[in-house]
Amino acid sequence: MHENESLLICEKKTDSINSRVINWRRILMKKRTFVLLSLLVLSGCGIFGSSTYAPLDVVSSVDLTRYAGVWYEIASLPVSQQEGCSCTTAEYVPIDSETVRVINACRKGPGNEIDRVEGKAFVVPGTNNAKLRVQFFWPFRGDYWILDLDRQYTYAVVGLPSRKYCWILSRTPEMKTELLEKLTADLRSKGFNVDRMQKTVHDCSK
């Protein structure tokens, strides 16, 4: 075998080894990234350290059949995914006595396009349906606590025990100023930073 041929074979073997090393590095990086994201999502959903939060009262019971249907977001301490959203709604469809289908939607972007995500909510045992765990991406679940609910089911207030997020919901796109101010004051008394709350625009005719 000529010297040039030997060098060529060695170069090919070296390239093959380098390629394998690069692929393994990519796989390890992906695994590390997934683990990091998982930990961030889990901690954000309150799976770690949720018992350290101050007590937060919820309603005594919720009739999931009456709670079903479309709710309009009036104001919120929103999650980052809601940035740029308007005409935000949440629809709840009971699947069985302990599970609810969740359909969140809003209009977003220059084209005012509908942004929609579906998930499921699972009743926390022993809470009379006042506490649920919502899942949009397996296996992660986030808290959904119903803090206030009108007897006629015309408005609801939902929040997290961390006080980081909350939502004021109504069966109609508008709410009387007096009622909104009362519900906002109640949230403040519960420890929510209502100074950061944003009112939701419902000019959905465009």
C-alpha positions in Angstrom: 0.0 0.0 0.0 1.3 3.4 -0.9 2.0 6.0 1.7 -0.7 8.4 0.2 -3.3 5.7 0.4 -2.4 5.0 4.1 -2.7 8.7 4.9 -6.1 8.8 3.2 -7.5 5.9 5.1 -6.2 7.4 8.4 -7.9 10.7 7.6 -11.2 9.0 6.8 -11.0 7.1 10.1 -10.2 10.3 12.0 -13.2 12.1 10.3 -15.5 9.2 11.3 -14.3 9.3 14.9 -14.7 13.1 15.1 -18.2 12.9 13.6 -19.2 10.3 16.2 -17.8 12.5 19.0 -19.7 15.6 17.7 -23.0 13.5 17.5 -22.5 12.3 21.1 -21.9 15.8 22.3 -25.1 17.0 20.6 -27.1 14.1 22.2 -25.6 15.0 25.7 -26.4 18.7 25.2 -30.0 17.9 24.2 -30.4 15.7 27.3 -29.0 18.4 29.5 -31.3 21.0 27.9 -34.3 18.8 28.4 -33.5 18.1 32.1 -33.0 21.9 32.7 -36.2 22.8 31.0 -38.1 20.1 32.9 -36.8 21.4 36.2 -37.7 25.0 35.2 -41.2 23.9 34.2 -41.7 21.8 37.3 -40.6 24.5 39.6 -42.8 27.0 37.8 -45.8 24.8 38.1 -45.4 24.6 41.9 -44.4 20.9 42.1 -41.3 21.9 44.1 -41.9 23.7 47.3 -45.6 24.4 46.9 -46.1 23.9 50.6 -44.0 26.9 51.4 -46.6 29.4 50.2 -48.9 31.2 52.6 -52.4 29.7 52.9 -54.7 30.8 50.1 -58.5 30.2 50.5 -60.6 28.8 47.7 -64.3 28.5 47.2 -66.1 25.8 49.2 -67.2 23.8 46.1 -67.6 24.0 42.3 -70.2 22.4 40.1 -68.1 21.5 37.0 -71.2 21.2 34.9 -72.2 24.8 35.6 -68.6 25.9 35.4 -68.3 24.5 31.8 -68.5 26.7 28.8 -66.7 29.8 27.6 -65.2 32.4 29.9 -63.7 35.7 28.8 -60.5 37.0 30.5 -61.2 40.4 31.9 -57.8 41.0 33.6 -54.8 39.0 34.6 -51.4 38.6 35.9 -50.6 36.7 32.7 -48.1 34.0 31.9 -45.4 34.8 29.4 -47.2 32.8 26.6 -50.0 35.4 26.8 -47.8 38.3 25.7 -49.4 40.2 22.9 -52.7 38.4 23.3 -56.2 40.0 23.0 -59.7 38.6 23.0 -58.5 35.9 25.4 -61.0 33.1 26.3 -61.0 29.8 28.1 -63.5 27.0 27.4 -64.1 24.1 29.7 -65.7 20.9 28.7 -66.3 18.1 31.3 -65.0 14.7 30.3 -66.0 12.9 33.5 -66.5 13.8 37.2 -62.8 14.4 37.7 -61.5 15.6 34.4 -62.1 18.7 32.2 -61.0 19.5 28.7 -59.4 23.0 28.6 -59.3 25.1 25.4 -57.4 28.4 25.7 -57.5 30.9 22.8 -56.6 34.4 22.0 -55.8 36.7 19.0 -52.1 37.4 18.5 -49.6 38.9 16.1 -49.8 41.3 13.1 -52.5 39.3 11.4 -54.6 39.0 14.6 -54.6 35.3 14.1 -56.1 32.9 16.6 -53.6 31.2 18.9 -55.1 28.1 20.5 -53.9 25.4 22.9 -55.8 22.5 24.4 -55.1 20.5 27.6 -56.8 18.8 30.5 -57.6 19.7 34.1 -57.7 17.1 36.8 -59.6 17.7 40.1 -57.5 17.6 43.2 -59.1 15.0 45.5 -60.8 16.4 48.6 -61.2 19.9 47.3 -64.8 19.7 46.1 -63.6 20.7 42.6 -62.2 24.0 43.8 -58.6 23.0 43.1 -57.4 21.5 39.8 -54.2 20.6 38.1 -53.9 21.7 34.5 -51.8 19.8 32.0 -51.0 21.1 28.5 -47.8 19.2 28.0 -47.2 15.7 29.5 -46.1 15.2 32.2 -46.2 18.7 33.6 -49.2 20.0 35.5 -49.9 23.5 37.0 -52.1 24.7 39.8 -55.6 26.1 39.0 -57.3 27.3 42.2 -60.7 28.9 42.0 -60.6 31.7 44.6 -63.9 33.3 43.9 -67.1 32.3 42.1 -70.4 34.1 41.6 -73.4 32.1 42.8 -74.8 32.4 39.3 -71.5 31.4 37.7 -71.3 34.7 35.9 -67.7 35.5 37.1 -64.8 33.7 38.5 -61.3 34.4 39.9 -58.5 31.9 39.4 -55.0 32.1 41.0 -51.9 30.2 41.9 -50.8 29.6 45.5 -47.5 31.3 44.6 -49.5 34.5 43.8 -47.5 34.8 40.6 -50.4 34.5 38.3 -54.2 35.1 38.5 -57.1 35.7 36.1 -60.5 37.4 36.5 -63.0 35.7 34.2 -66.5 36.6 33.1 -69.2 35.0 31.0 -69.2 38.2 28.9 -66.4 40.2 27.4 -67.1 43.2 29.6 -67.4 43.6 33.4 -68.8 46.5 35.4 -66.0 48.7 36.8 -67.3 48.4 40.4 -67.2 44.7 40.3 -63.7 44.6 38.7 -62.4 47.0 41.3 -63.9 44.8 44.1 -62.3 41.6 42.7 -59.0 43.3 42.2 -59.0 44.6 45.8 -59.8 41.1 47.0 -56.8 39.8 45.1 -54.6 42.5 46.7 -55.7 41.4 50.1 -54.8 37.8 49.3 -51.2 38.9 48.4 -51.3 39.2 44.6 -49.4 42.1 43.1 -52.4 43.7 41.4 -50.3 46.7 40.3 -49.0 44.5 37.6 -52.4 43.3 36.4 -53.3 43.9 32.8 -56.8 44.4 31.4 -57.6 42.3 28.4 -58.7 44.0 25.2 -61.8 42.4 23.6 -62.0 44.3 20.4 -62.4 41.1 18.4 -64.3 42.4 15.4 -61.1 43.0 13.3 
